[in-house]
Amino acid sequence: MPKTKTIDGYPFEEYHRDTYTEEEVVQRSNDFYHWMDQRRTVRDFSDKPIPREVIDNLILTASTAPSGAHKQPWTFCVVSSPDLKKKIRKAAEEEEYESYHGRMTPEWLEDLKPLQTDWHKSFLETAPYLIIVFKRAYELDAKGNKRNNYYVNESVGLAAGFLLTAIHHAGLVALTHTPSPMNFLAKLLDRPANERPVLLIPVGYPAHETYVPRLRRKSLDEVAAYYE
C-alpha cells in the first residue's frame, strides 16, 4: 500500500515511477519512436471480430489521459450493431458527399488528392467496432444544474491520442474520421445535450490486402524549436 497524507483536507498518496539509466532512456525513447512511426491511418479493414475486452481496455487506457481539473470530460460510444453501423455510414456519406461536392475549397480537394479519398465510407460497416468520441461540454448535478468542465477540447484531444496509441499497441488499426457536421451521431446514438461528437474511429484488423499512401512525415527540424 502506498503511503498517504492529507493536504488541506484532501487525500494524497505517494507516487513512484520506474526510472532508467541515461543509456536506457535514449534506447527506450528511440525504440518507441520507431515503433510509433509504423502507425498509419487505414481505410481497408477486415471484418475479423475483436474481443470486447480489448475494446474495454482501449477505452480505459484513453481515460488515463490528463484532463482539466480531472473532470475527464469524455464519453466513448462503442458501436458494433450492424444495423446502427449501416445508419451511421448512410448519414456520414450524405455529409461527405456534400463536402466533396461543394463545401470543400478547391485547395482542400487538391490537398486530399495524394490520399485518394472520396465520399464513400464502406469501412464504417466493415470494421467490427466504431468508437465515437464525444466531448462533455458541461456536467449536470443531481438537481439539473450545470457544472463547468475545463479545457475540454485539449483534454479530449489528449484522450484521443492515448486511444490511438493503445489501438496501435494492440496490433489493430484505426482511422480518425470527422464527417462535418457531425450532429447526426448525437441523434443516432441518442446522446444528451451536454455531449458533442468529436471523432468517429473505426477500429479493427487491417484487410488481407491493405494499401496506404506513401507519405513523408515532417523532420524534427520542421516540427521542433529548441531554446538553449
C-alpha positions as CSV (number, residue, x, y, z in Angstrom):
1,M,0.0,0.0,0.0
2,P,1.4,3.5,-0.9
3,K,2.0,6.0,1.9
4,T,-0.8,8.6,2.1
5,K,-1.2,12.0,3.6
6,T,-3.8,14.8,3.7
7,I,-3.2,18.2,2.2
8,D,-5.7,20.9,3.1
9,G,-8.3,18.2,3.7
10,Y,-7.7,16.3,0.5
11,P,-6.1,12.8,0.3
12,F,-2.8,12.3,-1.5
13,E,-0.8,9.1,-2.0
14,E,2.9,8.7,-2.6
15,Y,3.9,8.1,-6.2
16,H,6.7,6.0,-7.6
17,R,7.8,5.6,-11.2
18,D,10.4,3.2,-12.7
19,T,13.4,5.2,-13.9
20,Y,16.3,4.1,-16.2
21,T,19.9,4.9,-16.9
22,E,20.6,7.6,-19.4
23,E,21.6,5.0,-22.0
24,E,18.3,3.1,-21.4
25,V,16.3,6.3,-21.6
26,V,17.8,7.0,-25.0
27,Q,17.2,3.5,-26.3
28,R,13.7,3.3,-25.0
29,S,12.7,6.6,-26.5
30,N,14.3,5.7,-29.8
31,D,12.6,2.3,-29.9
32,F,9.2,3.8,-29.0
33,Y,9.5,6.4,-31.7
34,H,10.3,3.9,-34.4
35,W,7.5,1.7,-33.3
36,M,5.0,4.5,-33.3
37,D,6.3,5.7,-36.7
38,Q,4.8,2.4,-38.1
39,R,1.3,3.6,-37.1
40,R,-0.7,4.5,-40.2
41,T,-4.3,5.6,-40.9
42,V,-6.0,2.7,-42.6
43,R,-9.2,2.6,-44.7
44,D,-9.1,-1.1,-45.6
45,F,-10.5,-3.1,-42.7
46,S,-11.0,-6.7,-42.1
47,D,-14.3,-7.8,-40.5
48,K,-12.5,-10.2,-38.2
49,P,-14.0,-9.9,-34.7
50,I,-12.3,-8.4,-31.8
51,P,-12.9,-9.5,-28.2
52,R,-15.0,-7.0,-26.3
53,E,-12.4,-7.0,-23.5
54,V,-9.9,-5.4,-25.9
55,I,-12.2,-2.5,-26.6
56,D,-12.8,-2.1,-22.9
57,N,-9.0,-1.9,-22.3
58,L,-8.5,0.6,-25.1
59,I,-11.1,2.9,-23.6
60,L,-9.7,2.5,-20.1
61,T,-6.3,3.4,-21.5
62,A,-7.7,6.5,-23.2
63,S,-9.2,7.5,-19.9
64,T,-5.8,7.6,-18.2
65,A,-5.2,10.9,-20.2
66,P,-4.8,14.1,-18.1
67,S,-7.7,16.4,-18.1
68,G,-8.6,19.9,-16.8
69,A,-9.3,19.7,-13.1
70,H,-9.5,15.9,-13.6
71,K,-13.0,16.3,-15.0
72,Q,-12.5,13.6,-17.6
73,P,-14.9,15.3,-20.0
74,W,-15.3,12.5,-22.5
75,T,-17.7,9.7,-23.4
76,F,-16.6,6.8,-25.7
77,C,-19.6,5.4,-27.5
78,V,-18.9,1.9,-28.9
79,V,-21.0,0.6,-31.8
80,S,-20.9,-3.0,-33.1
81,S,-24.5,-3.3,-34.1
82,P,-24.6,-3.9,-37.9
83,D,-27.9,-2.0,-38.2
84,L,-26.6,1.0,-36.4
85,K,-23.3,0.9,-38.3
86,K,-25.3,1.0,-41.5
87,K,-27.3,4.0,-40.4
88,I,-24.1,5.8,-39.4
89,R,-22.5,5.0,-42.7
90,K,-25.5,6.3,-44.6
91,A,-25.6,9.6,-42.6
92,A,-21.8,10.1,-42.8
93,E,-21.8,9.5,-46.6
94,E,-24.6,12.1,-47.0
95,E,-22.5,14.7,-45.2
96,E,-19.3,13.7,-47.0
97,Y,-21.0,13.8,-50.4
98,E,-22.0,17.5,-49.7
99,S,-18.4,18.2,-48.6
100,Y,-16.8,16.7,-51.7
101,H,-19.3,18.4,-54.0
102,G,-19.4,22.0,-52.7
103,R,-18.3,22.5,-49.1
104,M,-14.6,21.9,-49.6
105,T,-12.5,24.5,-51.3
106,P,-10.5,23.7,-54.5
107,E,-7.3,23.9,-52.4
108,W,-8.7,21.4,-49.9
109,L,-9.6,19.0,-52.6
110,E,-6.2,19.3,-54.2
111,D,-4.5,18.6,-50.8
112,L,-6.6,15.4,-50.5
113,K,-5.5,14.0,-53.9
114,P,-2.4,12.2,-52.5
115,L,-4.7,10.3,-50.1
116,Q,-7.2,9.4,-52.8
117,T,-10.2,9.7,-50.5
118,D,-13.8,10.3,-51.5
119,W,-17.3,10.4,-50.0
120,H,-17.7,6.6,-49.9
121,K,-17.1,5.2,-46.4
122,S,-17.6,1.5,-46.6
123,F,-15.2,1.0,-43.7
124,L,-17.9,2.2,-41.4
125,E,-19.7,-1.1,-41.9
126,T,-16.7,-3.4,-42.4
127,A,-14.8,-2.5,-39.2
128,P,-16.1,-4.6,-36.3
129,Y,-16.2,-1.6,-34.0
130,L,-16.8,2.1,-34.3
131,I,-15.7,4.2,-31.3
132,I,-17.3,7.7,-31.3
133,V,-15.5,10.1,-29.1
134,F,-17.8,12.7,-27.5
135,K,-16.7,15.8,-25.5
136,R,-18.8,16.7,-22.5
137,A,-19.2,20.5,-22.6
138,Y,-20.5,20.6,-19.1
139,E,-22.0,18.3,-16.4
140,L,-25.4,18.3,-14.7
141,D,-25.6,17.7,-10.9
142,A,-28.4,15.8,-9.2
143,K,-30.6,18.9,-9.4
144,G,-30.0,19.6,-13.0
145,N,-27.7,22.5,-12.5
146,K,-24.8,22.9,-15.0
147,R,-21.3,22.4,-13.7
148,N,-18.4,23.5,-15.8
149,N,-15.7,21.3,-17.4
150,Y,-12.4,22.9,-18.2
151,Y,-10.0,22.7,-21.1
152,V,-12.5,20.3,-22.7
153,N,-11.0,20.3,-26.3
154,E,-7.5,19.9,-25.0
155,S,-8.5,17.1,-22.6
156,V,-10.4,15.2,-25.2
157,G,-7.6,15.6,-27.7
158,L,-5.2,14.1,-25.3
159,A,-7.5,11.1,-24.6
160,A,-8.0,10.6,-28.4
161,G,-4.2,10.4,-28.7
162,F,-3.9,7.9,-25.9
163,L,-6.7,5.9,-27.6
164,L,-4.9,5.8,-31.0
165,T,-1.7,4.7,-29.3
166,A,-3.5,1.9,-27.4
167,I,-5.1,0.7,-30.7
168,H,-1.6,0.6,-32.3
169,H,-0.2,-1.2,-29.3
170,A,-2.9,-3.9,-29.5
171,G,-1.9,-4.7,-33.1
172,L,-5.1,-3.1,-34.5
173,V,-5.6,-0.2,-37.0
174,A,-7.8,2.8,-36.9
175,L,-9.0,5.9,-38.9
176,T,-9.8,9.3,-37.4
177,H,-13.0,10.1,-39.4
178,T,-14.5,13.6,-39.0
179,P,-17.6,13.9,-41.2
180,S,-18.8,17.5,-40.9
181,P,-21.2,18.4,-39.5
182,M,-21.3,15.5,-37.0
183,N,-24.5,16.2,-35.2
184,F,-26.2,13.2,-36.8
185,L,-24.1,11.0,-34.4
186,A,-25.6,12.5,-31.3
187,K,-29.0,12.0,-32.8
188,L,-28.4,8.4,-33.9
189,L,-26.9,7.4,-30.5
190,D,-29.4,9.4,-28.5
191,R,-26.7,11.3,-26.6
192,P,-27.6,14.0,-24.0
193,A,-27.3,17.7,-24.8
194,N,-24.0,18.2,-23.0
195,E,-22.2,15.7,-25.3
196,R,-20.9,16.7,-28.7
197,P,-19.2,14.3,-31.2
198,V,-15.6,14.9,-32.0
199,L,-14.2,11.8,-33.7
200,L,-15.6,8.7,-35.4
201,I,-12.9,6.0,-35.2
202,P,-13.3,2.6,-36.9
203,V,-11.2,0.0,-35.1
204,G,-10.2,-3.4,-36.4
205,Y,-7.6,-5.5,-38.1
206,P,-6.2,-4.4,-41.5
207,A,-7.7,-6.2,-44.5
208,H,-5.7,-9.0,-46.0
209,E,-4.6,-6.6,-48.8
210,T,-4.2,-3.1,-47.5
211,Y,-2.5,-0.1,-49.1
212,V,-1.7,3.3,-47.6
213,P,-0.4,6.4,-49.3
214,R,3.4,6.7,-49.5
215,L,3.7,9.8,-47.4
216,R,6.6,11.7,-45.7
217,R,6.3,12.8,-42.1
218,K,7.9,16.1,-41.2
219,S,11.5,16.0,-39.9
220,L,12.5,17.0,-36.4
221,D,13.8,20.4,-37.7
222,E,10.3,21.1,-39.2
223,V,8.3,20.4,-36.0
224,A,10.6,21.4,-33.1
225,A,12.2,24.6,-31.9
226,Y,14.8,24.3,-29.2
227,Y,15.8,27.3,-26.9
228,E,19.1,26.5,-25.2
